């Protein structure tokens, strides 16, 4: 019976910690999108050629633009 004097406070402490972790997760938006993580492994990756072509675009330009001299307005 003396073990109950130790187990009850320990159990209450565990419950309080679990409730605190739950509310922390809710406040940090951990439960906002529950569907996407389950679908991510099923999504197809981009073809390798397209990824390389997009990586070859010069920094500061958009896809389809060249990195030549910029036009200045008159």
MODELLER restraints for C-alpha pairs under 7 A, 6 or more apart:
rsr = mdl.restraints
at = mdl.atoms
rsr.add(forms.Gaussian(group=physical.xy_distance, feature=features.Distance(at['CA:54:A'], at['CA:63:A']), mean=6.73, stdev=0.5))
rsr.add(forms.Gaussian(group=physical.xy_distance, feature=features.Distance(at['CA:57:A'], at['CA:63:A']), mean=6.45, stdev=0.5))
rsr.add(forms.Gaussian(group=physical.xy_distance, feature=features.Distance(at['CA:58:A'], at['CA:67:A']), mean=6.15, stdev=0.5))
rsr.add(forms.Gaussian(group=physical.xy_distance, feature=features.Distance(at['CA:61:A'], at['CA:67:A']), mean=6.53, stdev=0.5))
